[in-house]
Amino acid sequence: MTPSRTLHWFRNDLRLDDNPALAEALRSDETVPVVVLDNRFWTEDRWGHVKTGPFRTRFLLESIADLKLAVEERGGALLILRGRPEDILPALMREHGCTRLTAQAEHTPEELDIQVAVERAVGAEGGQCMWIEGHTLYHPDDLPMDLEALPDIFTQFRNKVEKLSKVRECIPAPSRVNTPAGLTSDAVPDLADLLKSTGQNMPPADSRSVLPFRGGASEARARLKHYFWDTKKLAVYKKTRNGLVGADYSSKFSPWLAHGCLSPRRIASEVCRFEDAVEANESTYWLVFELIWRDYFRFVAMKYGTRLFHAKALKPDSPNRGTQRTAFEAWKEGRTRDAFVNANMRELARTGFMSNRGRQNVASYLVHDLGIDWRLGASWFEHMLLDYDPASNAGNWIYVAGVGNDPRPNRKFNTQRQAEMYDGDGKYQTLWSTDALELDVR
């Protein structure tokens, strides 16, 4: 009898643990796992920035390499291809006799367009697509309201979900991945070759980076173990989370969350285990609170769609902002009149990371002090950030810009006052005071 076969397309779910879409695929007799490097995410956007910059490209390839090893350790193989998913996936289904495709559901415009194209192409071949939720802490079906009724104020949303919703149990990683006989893994693309083909170069490592971030689920688990169990820094998270220097002022989970190397449910589960074994306090709650914020931006994106990415987003009566490129380039390169903003922008340019406190300040400065359209800043963040996530990036930018889910009319940061509060001794600004931009940061 011919075995049933499913093609599983890994998207932003580069893990085996707590992966609902993969678990569905593995219900078949055999599974063909595939990663597709979509060339569209290495093209320039309307503002002239390559969407996926060198730091995130490296992290992605490391995450794929780690996933490949995990699949192979369980007896399987991982296909790694480059091109358009709507071209590659139907061809793979024909080649391997797969009748259905499983993948994590995405809800932001570019990802949805690709999803629609894949479904159309697979359907034309008589196949079935299953888009399965796996990105959020709370499953969308478990929300205590319809998306159309999603509150436009975060606190109202949080109060309802904390009271009326439950986080689903994590799904253990499979002990085996059955792939068709003779299926062999593809090689992970070479970083230098991939960057060169997109007109980019990998900047040299900078010792000032808060962490030597490395992609992959095994690295994510190691970071979780370090932050929760080895150092027990979770117990003081709320007190230290606004830090600027060092590895452990915050969890730093965001790059692994963005690539799906670690699920928010797994983090929340470990928080509960920590609370049982060590202590439960305001800090342990606050980490889950931040995961709920991450959920909220995802659900806001599901509710508003492309509107989230428009200049005036959710506030059509807001003032127009400009696109002054000279001022924008100075902001991008850390050459403004504000030393605190400059330090943060230099850290971003050299490491692909910036603290949450820094992000709020540089965003506010760009929009409210320089009068520049928030979308230019969001585009630069998409290019640079290790932890870029379309919903969170847009959600945070429109919040600070005053065109999003903020009940306050004008959230302008006093960056000098912020520097005094969070870098009173000037340690951070001194660390990043040197010109760190002798590189091509297109």
C-alpha positions in Angstrom: 0.0 0.0 0.0 1.3 3.5 -0.9 2.2 5.4 2.3 0.5 8.7 2.9 2.9 11.6 2.4 2.8 15.3 3.5 5.1 18.1 2.5 5.9 20.3 5.5 7.1 23.8 4.6 9.1 25.3 7.4 8.5 29.1 7.5 9.1 31.1 10.7 8.9 27.9 12.7 12.4 26.5 12.5 12.1 24.1 15.4 10.8 20.6 16.2 9.6 21.3 19.7 6.0 22.7 20.1 5.5 23.0 16.4 1.7 22.4 15.7 2.1 22.4 11.9 4.9 19.9 11.9 2.9 17.7 14.3 0.1 17.7 11.9 2.4 16.7 9.0 3.9 13.9 11.1 0.5 12.2 11.3 1.2 11.0 7.8 3.2 7.8 7.2 6.0 9.9 5.7 6.8 13.6 5.7 9.0 15.6 3.3 10.3 18.7 5.2 11.5 21.7 3.2 12.8 25.2 3.8 12.5 27.7 0.9 14.7 30.8 0.8 12.4 33.1 -1.0 14.4 35.5 -3.1 11.8 38.3 -2.6 13.1 38.8 0.9 16.5 39.7 -0.3 15.3 42.4 -2.7 15.2 46.2 -2.0 12.1 47.7 -0.6 10.6 51.1 -1.7 13.0 52.9 0.6 16.1 51.3 -1.0 16.9 48.8 1.8 17.5 45.1 1.2 14.7 43.5 3.3 16.9 40.9 4.9 20.3 42.3 5.9 23.5 40.4 6.7 22.9 39.8 10.5 19.5 38.3 10.0 20.7 36.3 7.0 23.4 34.7 9.1 21.1 34.0 11.9 18.6 32.4 9.5 21.2 30.1 7.9 22.4 29.1 11.3 18.9 28.3 12.4 18.4 26.2 9.2 21.6 24.3 9.8 20.5 23.5 13.4 17.1 22.4 12.2 18.7 20.1 9.5 20.9 18.4 12.2 17.8 17.9 14.4 15.8 16.3 11.6 18.8 14.1 10.6 19.3 13.0 14.2 15.7 11.7 14.1 16.2 9.7 10.9 15.0 12.2 8.4 16.3 14.7 5.8 15.7 18.4 5.2 15.3 19.9 1.7 16.7 23.4 1.4 15.8 25.3 -1.8 15.9 28.8 -3.1 13.2 30.4 -5.2 9.5 31.2 -5.0 7.5 28.8 -2.8 4.6 28.9 -5.2 6.9 27.4 -7.8 8.9 25.0 -5.7 6.3 23.5 -3.4 3.8 22.1 -6.0 6.8 20.6 -7.9 8.0 18.9 -4.8 4.5 17.5 -4.0 4.4 16.0 -7.5 7.9 14.6 -7.3 7.3 12.9 -3.9 3.7 12.0 -4.2 2.5 14.3 -1.4 -1.2 14.9 -1.2 -1.2 17.8 1.2 1.0 20.6 2.5 1.3 21.8 6.1 2.8 25.1 7.1 2.6 27.7 9.9 -0.1 30.3 9.2 1.2 33.9 8.8 -0.9 37.0 8.9 1.0 40.0 7.5 0.6 41.2 3.9 3.7 39.9 2.1 3.5 36.6 3.8 -0.3 36.3 3.2 0.2 37.1 -0.5 2.8 34.2 -0.8 0.4 32.0 1.1 -2.4 32.7 -1.3 -0.1 32.1 -4.3 1.0 28.7 -2.8 -2.5 27.6 -2.1 -3.6 28.5 -5.6 -0.6 26.6 -7.2 -1.0 23.6 -4.9 -4.8 23.5 -5.5 -4.2 23.5 -9.3 -2.3 20.3 -8.8 -5.2 18.7 -6.7 -3.3 19.1 -3.4 -4.5 20.5 -0.1 -2.9 23.2 2.1 -3.3 23.3 5.8 -2.3 26.6 7.4 -1.8 26.0 11.1 -1.4 28.5 13.9 1.8 28.3 15.9 3.3 31.8 16.2 1.4 33.1 19.3 1.1 32.4 23.0 -2.7 32.3 22.9 -4.2 30.4 19.9 -6.4 32.8 17.9 -9.4 30.4 18.3 -9.1 30.8 22.1 -9.4 34.5 22.2 -12.5 35.7 24.2 -13.5 38.0 21.3 -13.7 38.0 17.6 -10.9 39.7 15.8 -13.2 42.4 14.6 -13.9 43.2 18.2 -10.2 43.2 19.3 -9.8 46.2 21.6 -7.6 49.0 20.3 -6.0 49.4 23.7 -3.6 46.7 24.9 -4.6 46.8 28.6 -8.2 46.0 27.7 -7.1 43.0 25.6 -4.7 41.8 28.2 -7.3 41.9 31.0 -9.7 39.8 28.9 -7.3 37.1 27.7 -5.7 36.7 31.2 -9.1 36.2 32.7 -10.9 34.3 30.0 -8.3 32.4 27.9 -5.9 29.6 28.5 -2.5 28.9 26.9 -2.6 25.5 25.3 -0.1 22.7 26.3 3.2 22.5 24.4 3.6 19.7 21.9 6.8 17.6 22.6 9.4 17.4 19.8 9.0 14.1 17.8 11.4 11.3 18.5 11.5 10.4 14.8 10.9 12.1 11.5 10.0 9.6 8.8 11.0 10.8 5.4 10.8 8.8 2.2 13.5 6.3 1.6 16.4 7.8 -0.4 15.6 11.4 0.5 18.8 13.3 1.4 19.3 16.7 2.9 20.4 19.6 0.9 23.4 21.7 1.9 22.8 24.9 3.8 23.7 27.8 1.4 27.0 29.5 2.1 26.6 32.8 3.9 29.1 34.8 1.8 27.7 33.5 -1.4 24.1 34.4 -0.5 25.1 37.9 0.7 27.2 38.5 -2.4 24.3 37.5 -4.7 22.2 40.2 -3.0 24.9 42.9 -3.0 25.8 42.6 0.7 28.7 41.8 2.9 29.0 40.5 6.4 30.3 43.1 8.8 33.1 42.0 11.1 32.1 40.8 14.6 32.1 43.5 17.3 33.1 42.6 20.8 30.7 45.2 22.2 27.7 43.1 21.2 25.5 42.2 24.1 25.6 38.5 23.0 27.3 36.5 20.2 23.8 35.7 18.9 23.7 32.4 17.0 20.6 31.0 15.3 19.0 27.6 16.0 16.6 25.9 18.4 19.5 24.3 20.4 21.0 27.8 20.9 17.5 29.0 22.0 17.2 26.3 24.6 20.7 27.0 25.8 19.8 30.7 26.2 16.6 29.8 28.1 18.5 27.5 30.4 21.1 30.2 31.1 18.7 33.0 31.8 16.2 30.9 33.8 18.1 28.2 35.5 21.9 28.9 35.5 21.7 32.5 36.5 18.1 32.8 37.7 18.0 36.2 36.1 14.3 35.7 35.4 13.7 36.5 39.1 14.9 40.1 38.5 13.7 40.7 34.9 11.4 43.6 35.6 14.1 45.4 37.5 16.8 45.0 34.9 14.8 44.9 31.6 15.5 48.5 30.7 19.3 48.0 30.8 21.6 48.8 27.9 24.9 47.0 28.5 25.5 43.3 29.0 24.0 39.9 28.2 21.6 39.5 31.0 19.7 42.7 31.6 16.9 41.1 29.6 16.1 37.7 28.2 17.2 38.3 24.6 14.8 35.6 23.4 13.4 37.8 20.6 15.7 36.7 17.7 14.8 33.0 18.4 11.1 33.8 18.7 11.1 35.8 15.5 12.6 32.8 13.6 10.5 30.3 15.4 13.4 28.5 17.0 11.6 28.8 20.3 7.8 29.0 20.9 6.2 31.5 23.2 4.3 28.6 24.8 7.6 26.9 25.7 8.8 30.1 27.3 5.6 30.5 29.3 5.7 26.8 30.3 9.3 27.3 31.6 8.2 30.4 33.5 5.6 28.3 35.3 8.2 25.7 36.1 10.5 28.4 37.4 7.7 29.8 39.6 7.1 26.3 41.0 10.8 25.5 41.6 12.3 28.9 42.5 9.9 31.8 43.0 6.9 33.6 41.5 7.1 37.4 41.5 6.4 40.5 39.5 9.4 39.7 37.2 8.2 36.2 36.3 4.8 37.6 35.4 6.3 40.4 33.4 8.1 38.2 31.0 4.7 36.6 30.1 3.3 40.1 30.0 5.8 40.9 27.2 4.7 37.7 25.3 1.1 39.0 25.5 2.2 42.3 23.9 3.8 40.2 21.1 0.5 38.4 20.7 -1.4 41.6 20.6 0.6 43.1 17.7 0.0 39.9 15.8 -3.7 40.0 16.4 -3.8 43.7 15.5 -2.1 42.8 12.2 -4.8 40.1 11.6 -7.5 42.7 12.3 -6.2 45.6 10.2 -4.2 43.9 7.5 -2.4 46.3 5.1 -3.7 49.3 7.0 -1.1 48.7 9.7 1.6 49.5 7.2 0.2 52.7 5.9 1.7 56.1 6.8 -1.2 57.1 9.1 -2.0 53.5 10.0 -4.9 53.5 12.5 -5.1 57.3 12.9 -6.1 58.9 9.6 -6.2 62.4 11.1 -2.6 62.4 12.2 -0.1 64.9 10.7 1.9 64.1 7.6 5.6 63.2 8.0 8.4 63.8 5.6 11.1 61.7 4.0 14.1 64.0 4.5 16.9 61.7 3.3 19.8 63.7 4.6 18.4 63.7 8.1 17.4 60.1 7.8 20.8 59.0 6.7 22.3 60.8 9.7 19.9 59.0 12.0 20.7 55.7 10.4 24.4 56.1 10.8 24.4 57.6 14.3 25.3 61.1 13.3 22.5 63.2 14.9 22.8 65.9 17.5 21.7 63.4 20.2 24.5 61.3 21.7 22.1 58.7 23.2 20.3 58.2 19.9 23.7 57.9 18.1 24.9 55.2 20.5 21.9 53.1 19.9 22.0 53.4 16.2 25.7 52.5 16.2 25.0 49.4 18.2 22.3 48.4 15.7 24.5 48.9 12.7 27.4 46.9 14.1 25.5 44.0 15.8 21.9 43.8 14.5 20.5 44.3 18.0 19.2 47.2 20.1 17.6 47.2 23.5 13.8 47.9 23.8 14.6 51.1 25.6 16.8 52.2 22.8 14.3 51.3 20.1 11.6 53.5 21.7 14.0 56.4 21.9 15.4 56.3 18.4 11.9 55.8 17.0 10.6 58.7 18.9 13.5 60.9 17.8 13.1 60.0 14.1 9.4 60.7 14.1 8.9 63.5 16.6 12.2 65.4 16.6 13.2 64.9 12.9 9.6 64.8 11.5 10.3 61.8 9.4 7.8 59.1 8.2 7.9 56.2 10.6 8.0 53.8 7.6 11.6 54.7 6.8 12.7 53.8 10.3 10.7 50.5 10.2 12.3 49.7 6.9 15.8 50.2 8.3 14.9 48.0 11.3 13.6 45.3 9.0 17.0 45.3 7.2 19.1 45.4 10.3 17.4 43.6 13.2 18.1 40.0 14.1 14.7 39.8 15.6 12.7 41.5 12.9 9.0 40.4 13.0 6.6 42.2 10.6 3.7 42.6 13.1 5.8 43.5 16.1 8.0 45.9 14.1 5.1 47.8 12.6 3.1 47.6 15.8 5.8 49.2 17.9 6.6 51.8 15.3 3.1 53.1 14.9 2.6 53.0 18.6 5.6 55.4 19.2 4.7 57.4 16.1 1.2 58.1 17.5 -0.7 56.4 14.7 -1.2 53.0 16.4 -2.7 51.4 19.5 -1.7 54.1 22.0 -4.4 55.9 24.0 -2.0 58.8 24.6 -2.0 61.4 21.7 1.7 62.1 21.5 4.2 59.7 23.0 7.3 61.8 22.4 10.4 60.7 24.4 12.7 63.3 26.0 15.8 61.4 24.9 18.2 63.5 27.1 16.0 62.7 30.1 15.9 59.1 29.1 19.7 59.0 28.9 20.0 60.4 32.4 17.5 57.8 33.7 18.9 54.7 32.0 22.6 55.7 31.3 23.3 58.1 34.1 27.0 57.3 34.2 27.3 57.4 30.4 28.7 53.9 30.3 26.6 52.9 27.3 27.2 56.1 25.3 30.9 55.9 26.0 30.9 52.2 24.8 29.3 53.2 21.5 30.9 56.7 21.1 33.4 55.7 18.5 32.6 55.8 14.8 31.4 52.3 14.1 30.2 52.7 10.6 33.2 51.9 8.4 31.1 49.4 6.5 28.6 49.1 3.8 25.2 49.1 5.5 22.8 49.2 2.5 
